[in-house]
């Protein structure tokens, strides 16, 4: 009661300071920046929490099957991370929903809650289940050590709840990009882009937590005082990178299928990403992917070379192949800001004929060929590194390898922010594609009832 008495006046003051009307004119840009920035921070933290909730129980099971304490220690650490960082992610999400979305884009928020009531309702309860299971999983680690099967079952439920919670959010996000009949809950859940988006985000979160494990262990390795700790953090950092890059190997296929669904069901958004104003950002994304594969391959080569294990030389050759592939992938198709600008100027012909078109930058066949090369070379690098691991002595790594692990986490964060920026801006100026524009929903007066379609 005392806490409520302290909080209530603050909430009343906050409500009194909210704008009486939705932001207009230049204020819309400020609202977009505020909401976009907080959503990016929320996704970066929530992605780690969701990834840890799915990967942690799997690592515990792997440790049980292989009878290795290192896996159990790593899984326990992920459980500790979840319990610590749930509050940060939740605080940002509550701030976004109760203050920014309601205060700035109230008409949009009311409309999307009305349309996606059941997915949001299920998401709320799976979130409660996820939080409860995370705390039970972590705090019963020692009490249930003699009942490992029961403890792993709790972890399995945590992984399921984490997946369902993300899936329900993806249903809402996919509807905003490729809306269907809002009165049909089945079609809402089975939206054309909801399944590929969920697979894309789930794989991405699992890769993300792996790379962050590598970066965290790199920092702890540098600060470790005992031989045992150095050996553990060296091994765990390598494991995190291997896991992350293995998940990332799926992304070219998953991402291509997601882009294909967008092309089929939201062609305007697809065109904007590939040939329009977002095409330079897409070019940066595919270049980032190459840099991630390249950094991982260099780490593999250096880590094997540190202990004189076999395979380091061939991994260097693979790194050269990734450099060349990245240079191919980074080739722009139109040597102008957008293809439309190039075409309107009558310069849509190859550059050697005086135009502004670079055929080497076309999606088919060159970008697809680059994605295939990324995948094949990276698979070979992972296999070759695994073959050389028997010659590795854990704890003997050097600082150079640790810097590469930290760099991988930075590149991954840049990749996630880039992908989120592309996805959310591909439907601009719409908040709901074809249904509600940013300007349209801003101009709705309180006395006007929204149309049945939710359009503005």
C-alpha positions in Angstrom: 0.0 0.0 0.0 2.8 2.4 0.8 4.4 1.7 -2.6 1.1 2.3 -4.3 0.7 5.6 -2.5 4.1 6.7 -3.8 3.5 5.6 -7.4 0.0 6.9 -7.8 0.9 10.6 -7.8 3.7 10.0 -10.3 1.3 8.2 -12.7 -1.3 11.0 -12.3 1.4 13.6 -13.1 2.6 11.5 -16.1 -0.9 11.2 -17.5 -1.4 15.0 -17.1 1.7 15.7 -19.1 0.7 13.5 -22.1 -0.3 15.4 -25.2 -4.0 16.1 -25.5 -3.8 15.3 -29.3 -1.6 13.1 -31.4 1.7 14.7 -32.6 1.4 16.7 -35.8 3.8 17.9 -38.4 7.4 17.8 -37.4 6.5 16.3 -34.1 5.7 13.0 -35.9 9.3 12.6 -36.7 10.2 13.0 -33.0 7.6 10.4 -32.1 8.9 8.0 -34.7 12.5 8.4 -33.4 11.4 7.9 -29.8 9.3 4.8 -30.5 11.8 3.4 -33.0 14.7 3.8 -30.6 13.0 2.2 -27.6 11.7 -0.6 -29.8 15.2 -1.3 -31.0 16.5 -1.4 -27.4 13.6 -3.6 -26.3 14.2 -6.0 -29.2 17.9 -6.3 -28.5 17.3 -7.2 -24.9 14.1 -9.3 -25.4 15.8 -11.2 -28.2 18.6 -12.2 -25.8 16.1 -13.3 -23.2 14.0 -15.3 -25.7 17.2 -16.9 -27.2 18.5 -17.8 -23.7 15.1 -19.3 -22.8 15.3 -21.6 -25.7 19.0 -22.3 -25.8 19.6 -22.7 -22.1 17.4 -25.8 -21.6 19.0 -27.4 -24.7 22.5 -26.8 -23.3 21.4 -28.4 -20.0 20.1 -31.4 -21.9 23.3 -31.7 -23.9 25.3 -31.5 -20.7 23.2 -34.3 -19.2 23.6 -36.5 -22.2 27.4 -35.9 -22.4 28.0 -35.8 -18.7 30.1 -32.6 -18.9 29.9 -30.0 -16.1 30.9 -27.2 -18.5 27.5 -27.4 -20.3 25.7 -27.4 -17.0 27.6 -24.3 -15.8 26.9 -22.5 -19.1 23.2 -23.3 -18.9 23.0 -22.2 -15.3 24.7 -18.9 -16.3 22.0 -18.4 -19.0 19.3 -18.9 -16.3 20.9 -16.2 -14.2 21.0 -13.9 -17.1 17.3 -14.4 -17.8 16.3 -13.6 -14.2 18.4 -10.4 -14.2 17.4 -9.0 -17.5 13.7 -9.8 -17.7 13.0 -6.6 -15.7 14.8 -4.3 -18.2 13.0 -5.7 -21.2 9.6 -5.6 -19.5 10.1 -2.0 -18.3 10.8 -0.8 -21.8 7.9 -2.7 -23.2 5.5 -1.3 -20.6 6.8 2.2 -21.3 6.2 1.8 -25.0 2.7 0.5 -24.6 1.3 2.6 -21.8 3.0 5.9 -22.6 4.4 6.3 -26.1 2.0 4.2 -28.2 -1.1 5.4 -26.2 0.1 9.0 -26.0 1.4 9.4 -29.6 -0.4 6.9 -31.7 -3.5 6.1 -29.7 -5.8 5.5 -32.7 -3.3 3.0 -34.2 -2.8 1.2 -30.9 -6.6 0.9 -30.3 -7.1 -0.5 -33.8 -4.3 -3.1 -33.6 -5.5 -4.2 -30.2 -9.0 -4.6 -31.5 -7.9 -6.6 -34.5 -5.2 -8.7 -32.7 -6.9 -9.1 -29.4 -6.5 -12.9 -29.1 -2.8 -13.0 -30.2 -2.0 -10.2 -27.7 -4.1 -11.9 -25.0 -2.2 -15.2 -25.6 1.1 -13.3 -25.7 0.4 -11.7 -22.3 -0.2 -15.1 -20.7 2.7 -16.8 -22.4 4.9 -14.0 -21.1 3.6 -14.6 -17.5 4.3 -18.3 -18.1 7.8 -17.6 -19.5 8.7 -15.4 -16.5 7.4 -17.9 -14.0 9.1 -20.9 -15.6 12.4 -19.0 -15.9 12.5 -18.2 -12.2 11.5 -21.8 -11.3 14.1 -23.2 -13.7 16.9 -21.1 -12.3 16.1 -21.2 -8.5 15.4 -25.0 -8.4 18.8 -25.8 -10.1 20.4 -27.1 -6.9 17.2 -28.4 -5.1 16.3 -30.5 -8.1 19.8 -31.7 -8.9 18.8 -35.2 -7.8 15.7 -35.0 -10.1 17.4 -33.9 -13.3 14.6 -35.2 -15.5 12.1 -33.0 -13.8 14.3 -30.0 -13.9 14.9 -30.5 -17.7 11.2 -30.8 -18.2 10.7 -27.4 -16.6 13.4 -26.1 -19.0 11.6 -27.6 -21.9 8.3 -25.8 -20.9 10.3 -22.6 -20.7 11.6 -23.1 -24.2 8.0 -23.7 -25.5 6.7 -20.6 -23.7 9.5 -18.5 -25.1 8.8 -19.6 -28.6 5.0 -19.0 -28.3 5.5 -15.6 -26.8 7.6 -14.5 -29.8 5.2 -16.1 -32.3 2.2 -14.1 -31.0 4.1 -10.9 -31.4 5.1 -11.9 -34.9 1.5 -12.5 -35.7 0.8 -8.8 -35.0 4.0 -7.6 -36.8 3.2 -9.7 -39.9 -0.4 -8.4 -40.0 0.9 -4.8 -40.1 3.0 -5.7 -43.2 0.6 -8.1 -45.0 -2.9 -7.5 -43.5 -5.6 -10.1 -44.0 -9.3 -10.2 -43.0 -9.3 -8.9 -39.4 -12.5 -10.7 -38.5 -11.0 -14.1 -39.2 -8.6 -15.2 -36.4 -7.4 -18.2 -38.3 -6.3 -16.1 -41.3 -4.8 -13.6 -38.9 -2.6 -16.2 -37.2 -1.8 -17.9 -40.5 -0.8 -14.7 -42.2 1.4 -15.1 -45.3 4.4 -13.6 -43.6 3.8 -14.8 -39.9 5.4 -18.2 -40.3 8.6 -17.1 -42.2 9.0 -14.1 -39.9 8.7 -16.4 -36.8 11.3 -18.8 -38.2 13.5 -15.9 -39.2 13.3 -14.3 -35.8 13.7 -17.5 -33.8 16.8 -18.5 -35.7 18.1 -15.0 -35.4 17.5 -14.9 -31.6 19.3 -18.3 -31.2 22.3 -17.0 -33.2 22.3 -13.7 -31.3 22.5 -15.3 -27.9 25.3 -17.5 -29.1 27.4 -14.6 -30.3 26.7 -12.7 -27.0 27.8 -15.7 -25.0 31.0 -15.6 -27.0 31.6 -11.9 -26.3 30.7 -12.2 -22.6 33.0 -15.2 -22.2 35.8 -13.3 -24.0 35.5 -10.5 -21.4 35.5 -13.0 -18.5 38.4 -14.9 -20.1 40.6 -11.7 -20.0 39.6 -11.1 -16.4 39.9 -14.7 -15.2 42.4 -15.4 -12.5 42.4 -19.2 -12.3 43.4 -21.8 -14.9 40.0 -23.5 -14.6 38.1 -20.3 -15.3 40.3 -19.5 -18.3 39.7 -23.0 -19.7 36.0 -22.7 -19.2 35.6 -19.3 -20.7 37.8 -20.2 -23.6 35.7 -23.2 -24.4 32.4 -21.5 -23.8 33.4 -18.6 -26.0 34.2 -21.0 -28.8 30.9 -22.9 -28.2 28.9 -19.7 -28.4 30.5 -18.6 -31.7 30.1 -22.1 -33.2 26.4 -22.1 -32.2 25.8 -18.6 -33.4 27.5 -19.2 -36.8 25.7 -22.5 -37.2 22.3 -20.7 -36.7 23.4 -17.9 -39.0 24.0 -20.5 -41.8 20.3 -21.0 -42.0 19.5 -17.3 -42.4 20.2 -16.9 -46.2 17.6 -19.6 -46.9 15.1 -18.4 -44.2 15.6 -14.7 -45.1 15.2 -15.4 -48.8 11.9 -17.3 -48.2 10.7 -14.4 -46.0 11.6 -11.9 -48.7 9.8 -14.0 -51.3 6.5 -13.9 -49.3 6.8 -10.2 -49.0 7.3 -9.9 -52.7 4.2 -12.0 -53.3 1.9 -10.3 -50.8 3.3 -6.8 -50.3 5.1 -6.0 -53.6 5.5 -2.3 -52.7 7.4 -3.1 -49.6 9.6 -5.6 -51.4 10.3 -3.1 -54.2 11.2 -0.5 -51.7 13.7 -2.9 -50.0 15.3 -4.1 -53.2 15.2 -1.2 -55.6 13.8 1.7 -53.7 14.9 4.0 -50.9 15.8 1.1 -48.7 18.0 -0.7 -51.2 21.2 0.9 -49.9 20.3 -0.3 -46.4 19.7 -3.8 -47.8 23.1 -3.7 -49.5 24.6 -2.9 -46.1 22.7 -5.9 -44.6 24.1 -8.4 -47.1 27.6 -6.9 -46.6 27.2 -7.3 -42.8 26.4 -10.9 -43.3 29.6 -11.5 -45.2 31.6 -9.6 -42.5 30.1 -11.9 -39.8 31.0 -15.1 -41.7 34.5 -13.6 -42.3 35.1 -12.7 -38.7 34.0 -16.2 -37.5 36.4 -17.9 -40.0 39.3 -15.7 -39.0 38.6 -16.6 -35.3 38.6 -20.3 -36.3 41.9 -20.0 -38.1 43.6 -18.0 -35.2 42.3 -20.3 -32.5 43.6 -23.4 -34.2 46.9 -21.7 -35.0 47.4 -20.7 -31.3 47.8 -24.4 -30.4 49.3 -25.5 -33.6 46.2 -27.6 -34.5 45.7 -28.7 -38.0 43.5 -26.8 -40.4 44.5 -23.2 -39.7 46.1 -22.7 -43.2 43.0 -23.9 -45.1 40.8 -21.7 -43.0 42.8 -18.7 -44.1 42.1 -19.6 -47.7 38.4 -19.8 -46.9 38.7 -16.3 -45.3 40.1 -15.0 -48.6 37.1 -16.6 -50.4 34.7 -14.8 -48.0 36.4 -11.5 -48.7 35.9 -11.9 -52.5 32.3 -13.1 -52.0 31.6 -10.1 -49.7 32.9 -7.7 -52.4 30.6 -9.3 -54.9 27.6 -9.1 -52.6 28.3 -5.5 -51.8 28.0 -4.5 -55.5 25.1 -2.0 -56.0 22.7 -2.7 -58.9 21.8 1.0 -59.6 24.4 3.6 -59.2 21.9 6.1 -57.9 19.8 6.4 -54.8 16.9 4.5 -56.3 16.3 2.5 -59.5 13.3 4.8 -60.2 15.5 7.8 -60.2 17.9 6.1 -62.6 15.2 5.0 -64.9 13.5 8.4 -65.0 16.8 9.9 -66.1 17.0 7.4 -69.0 20.1 5.9 -67.5 18.8 2.3 -66.9 21.6 0.7 -69.0 25.0 -0.8 -68.1 27.6 1.7 -66.9 30.0 0.8 -69.8 27.3 2.2 -72.1 27.1 5.4 -70.2 24.2 4.3 -67.9 24.0 3.9 -64.1 23.2 0.1 -64.0 25.8 -2.4 -62.6 24.7 -5.9 -63.8 27.1 -7.5 -61.2 24.8 -6.1 -58.5 21.6 -7.8 -59.7 19.8 -10.1 -57.3 19.6 -12.9 -59.8 22.1 -14.4 -60.3 24.8 -12.5 -58.5 23.3 -11.8 -55.1 21.9 -15.3 -54.9 25.2 -16.7 -55.9 26.9 -14.7 -53.2 24.5 -16.0 -50.6 25.1 -19.5 -51.7 28.9 -18.9 -51.5 28.6 -17.4 -48.1 26.7 -20.5 -46.9 29.0 -23.1 -48.5 32.3 -21.5 -47.4 31.0 -21.0 -43.8 29.8 -24.6 -43.6 33.3 -25.7 -44.7 34.9 -23.4 -42.1 32.7 -24.8 -39.3 33.5 -28.4 -40.3 37.2 -27.8 -40.6 37.3 -26.0 -37.2 35.5 -29.0 -35.6 38.0 -31.3 -37.2 40.9 -29.3 -35.6 39.3 -29.0 -32.1 41.0 -32.2 -30.7 44.3 -30.3 -31.0 43.1 -27.3 -29.1 44.1 -26.8 -25.4 41.3 -24.7 -23.7 42.6 -21.8 -21.7 45.5 -21.1 -24.1 43.7 -18.6 -26.3 45.2 -15.1 -26.9 43.6 -11.7 -26.7 43.3 -11.5 -30.5 40.7 -14.3 -30.5 38.8 -12.6 -27.6 38.6 -9.3 -29.6 37.1 -11.3 -32.5 34.5 -12.7 -30.3 33.5 -9.2 -29.1 33.5 -8.0 -32.7 31.0 -10.7 -33.6 28.5 -9.5 -31.0 28.8 -5.9 -32.3 28.2 -7.0 -35.9 25.2 -9.1 -34.8 23.7 -6.1 -33.0 24.2 -4.0 -36.1 22.6 -6.7 -38.2 19.5 -6.9 -35.9 19.0 -3.2 -35.9 19.4 -3.0 -39.7 16.9 -5.8 -40.3 14.4 -4.2 -37.9 14.9 -0.8 -39.6 14.3 -2.3 -43.1 11.2 -4.3 -42.0 9.5 -1.4 -40.2 10.2 1.2 -42.8 9.4 -1.0 -45.8 5.7 -0.3 -45.3 6.0 3.5 -44.8 4.1 5.7 -44.8 1.7 3.0 -43.5 1.5 1.8 -40.0 -0.8 -1.0 -41.3 0.0 -1.6 -45.0 -2.7 -0.2 -47.2 -5.0 0.4 -44.2 -3.7 3.2 -42.0 -1.0 5.8 -42.8 1.0 7.7 -40.2 -0.5 11.0 -41.2 -4.0 9.5 -41.6 -4.2 8.1 -38.1 -2.8 11.3 -36.7 -5.7 13.3 -38.2 -8.4 11.2 -36.7 -10.5 13.3 -34.2 -11.8 11.8 -31.0 -15.4 12.2 -32.1 -14.9 10.2 -35.4 -15.4 6.5 -35.2 -12.9 4.3 -37.2 -14.1 2.6 -40.3 -14.7 -1.2 -40.1 -11.5 -1.8 -42.0 -9.4 0.2 -39.6 -8.2 2.4 -42.4 -7.4 6.1 -42.0 
